[in-house]
Each structure stands twice: as structure tokens, then as C-alpha cells.
């Protein structure tokens, strides 16, 4: 990747304005045309959003998109769209016991609405605030109950595949446990056992860093520093780690780039969160200390961000869906030129780039002056994807960020007529994270409050929490 060493947040002001203008139009268009009896929109086919049953993990993005756009523009109809549909449709996601996606669905909706109220962007109402907070508390507890233990006094929130499966994706959804803890909540178990949500969040982070991220210092044949596996497989009898696997990547031993991006952003946000909690907030947790979790998160964030920049991205910062995808062998020198969404061999995944860019910006900010390389890399990627051919300017296209890939191995992504690979379509998570990236840059450029999922000043937690 060729990083622009001079780029600043101010340089992207017109680009973020374009993102917000388009995202408002797309949100209104989808609201007018989507038939809710079809379920949740997941990705577009020839520019029209479609549902795809696997797990219900994208509805929060659907309603989070207008909420984030309101945050940037103040357009009240978008706030109403997001708020009313959160009330109408999101309750089942709060109590969904079958997924690892609570942070995706419920922080994107209830979490953003609560944050806007606390910032004074929405009129304060005690009962409305209590409603949002109850949803977030319940969501965090339900997510924490989806728990498997592993060897070494650790554990993890297991994926929809079952207790044997740890997904890299959950590094971004684990946030819901941290916020629920800040709100004073605990998970009540058998015999009234009080289960600390922060402890489970921290243990999940440490387990992911240990088994999903490579650091270039093991004897594993395919150990490349910063590479991530999509999935870790554990023996559910004794908790021992068995092997790495993948659902959406090319192989367990290549880098599925959206999984890498989830890790980059997840570890960067956890650094911000644990720093805000501070050493005192982590006292007394089993197998966790402030110094330990901060050091491990920093190591994982640095390794994954470096791997994206040095090994996975094309010259302009965009990425193909997997850095080991076999068709890349037919694209000699693909790292040395801008990514080509219209090539004949392997698809680009712009959603991975949008997620990764936010991770780079957050990690760079956390490091201060020492993180300038990461900050400029994040802004370079944003400049790439906030313009054509990635930004969807066609008024009839319902998506915002083009060239997003869902599940290449399963062949779920649309291949347009006359093309050999998927291109030209969007996803709910890609659109949401493009808007979220634009909002983060917009706030940084305008000196506005820094956008986080958590409260800057932790609340006093319940006894035993």
C-alpha cells in the first residue's frame, strides 16, 4: 500500500459530505421499497437489496445507517426512520440466543440512539434513555451467556456454529459486553451466580489474540505476522485448542481480509475501551489485568494493521477478498497497482477496506504521534473508497458502497452479465461501516466529540459486578 504521508482529515471533507448525501438517499429509498415480510436486507443483487438467510446479523445496520447519517447531517426524518424501526423491529435481536452478533445489531441501533441522547443531539427523556439502556444491558447479558471455556483459564463467546467455534468477527461484537458492564449490569447464572461481563469481554479478547492472530514467532508453517484465521476450533470436552478453520475465507492458512479488518478494528476499540476503564476498573478479574490486556491488544492491533498495510492491500489501500485467493496468482504485481474491482480473477471486498480504515484511524489516534503511519493509511483508504468506482452514485442503486463481498466460497455474491467475478454490489455491513468511517472522520475534522461505543467516564457498577 502506498500511504499518502500528507493527507489529513480536512482533505476528506467534501468526500464525507458526498457519503452523507448519498447515504441519506439510499436509506430513504430502501425504506420505501423494502418489504419487511422478506426479513432483513443483506446484500444487493444488480443494485436491489435482497435477503439471505444464514443468521440475522444485518438488521441493526439497516436502521443504524439512517441514525449515523442523522448524526452527521441533522436530518430529522432519518432519525425518525432509524428510531421508529428500532422500536418496531429490533427487540428480537436483544434476546437472540443463537448468534454472536449482538454488538453489530444492538450497538448500531440502541447504542447509537443512547449516545446521541447523551450528547444532547436528541431531546433528553428519562424513560426513553432507560429503554435504550435496558436493551443494551439485556443484549450484553444474552451475548455473554453464549460462553465456552478453554484451556488456560480463559473462554470466548462462541459463534453460531456452536460451542467449539470462535470467530474473529466477534472481536467487534464483544463491545456489547463492555458497555453493558459500564451500565452496571451483570449476568445472573445458576444459584444466583453473578457473572462479570467485563471479565468475559476481556477473556474473549485475550483468547482471540492467542488463537486467531499470528505473530510470526511460532513454528507454524503458515505463520505470517498479523495474519488472522477466521475461526478457531476447540475440543468442547476439555477446552483444548485443536485447529484453525474458515467459513468465508479461501483457507484456514490465508487471510480472509474482512476477518482481518474485524480484528484490526476490534483490537483498536478495545484498547480505547480498556484505557478508559483504567487499571482500577479491571481489578479483581480472573486471568485479566490492565497491563496484560493492554499489552496483548496493542500487540494484536499493531500486527494486524501492519499485515493489512504491508501484505494484503493493493497500492490504493483497497483489498481483494482473501490474500491467498488462487486467482491472484494470475494477477502478477497486484499489490503494486490500485485494486481492480472489474478484473476477471478475484473480487475486491470494499467492506473489508471500510472496516480496516476505521481500525487504522483508531489505532493511530491511540498511539498519538507514534501512530501517524496508521492514521495516514486509514485516511488513504477512505479517500479511495469514498469516490468512484466504490461510491454508488446511481440513484436507482440501493447500496452505498460498491464491490462488497459476502460469501465467495458459497457463491452467494452476484456476478453481473458479461463478468466472471462478483462486482458492483453492496452489503448492509459495508454501507454501515462506510458511513461510520465517514462520521469518525467528520467528527475529527470538525473538532467534535470523539465517537466511541462506550462512556468516557465509567459508571459505578452493581455490587459484585
HELIX and SHEET records of a PDB file:
HELIX    1   1 UNK A    9  UNK A   12  5                                   4    
HELIX    2   2 UNK A   13  UNK A   33  1                                  21    
HELIX    3   3 UNK A   36  UNK A   38  5                                   3    
HELIX    4   4 UNK A   59  UNK A   73  1                                  15    
HELIX    5   5 UNK A   76  UNK A   89  1                                  14    
HELIX    6   6 UNK A   91  UNK A   94  1                                   4    
HELIX    7   7 UNK A  102  UNK A  106  1                                   5    
HELIX    8   8 UNK A  107  UNK A  111  3                                   5    
HELIX    9   9 UNK A  112  UNK A  118  1                                   7    
HELIX   10  10 UNK A  126  UNK A  144  1                                  19    
HELIX   11  11 UNK A  170  UNK A  173  1                                   4    
HELIX   12  12 UNK A  175  UNK A  182  1                                   8    
HELIX   13  13 UNK A  190  UNK A  192  5                                   3    
HELIX   14  14 UNK A  197  UNK A  211  1                                  15    
HELIX   15  15 UNK A  257  UNK A  281  1                                  25    
HELIX   16  16 UNK A  290  UNK A  307  1                                  18    
HELIX   17  17 UNK A  308  UNK A  312  3                                   5    
HELIX   18  18 UNK A  326  UNK A  330  5                                   5    
HELIX   19  19 UNK A  334  UNK A  336  5                                   3    
HELIX   20  20 UNK A  350  UNK A  367  1                                  18    
HELIX   21  21 UNK A  368  UNK A  371  5                                   4    
HELIX   22  22 UNK A  372  UNK A  385  1                                  14    
HELIX   23  23 UNK A  428  UNK A  446  1                                  19    
SHEET    1   A 2 UNK A  41  UNK A  45  0                                        
SHEET    2   A 2 UNK A  48  UNK A  51 -1                                        
SHEET    1   B 2 UNK A 147  UNK A 150  0                                        
SHEET    2   B 2 UNK A 154  UNK A 157 -1                                        
SHEET    1   C 3 UNK A 165  UNK A 167  0                                        
SHEET    2   C 3 UNK A 231  UNK A 234 -1                                        
SHEET    3   C 3 UNK A 241  UNK A 245 -1                                        
SHEET    1   D 2 UNK A 187  UNK A 188  0                                        
SHEET    2   D 2 UNK A 194  UNK A 195 -1                                        
END                                                                             
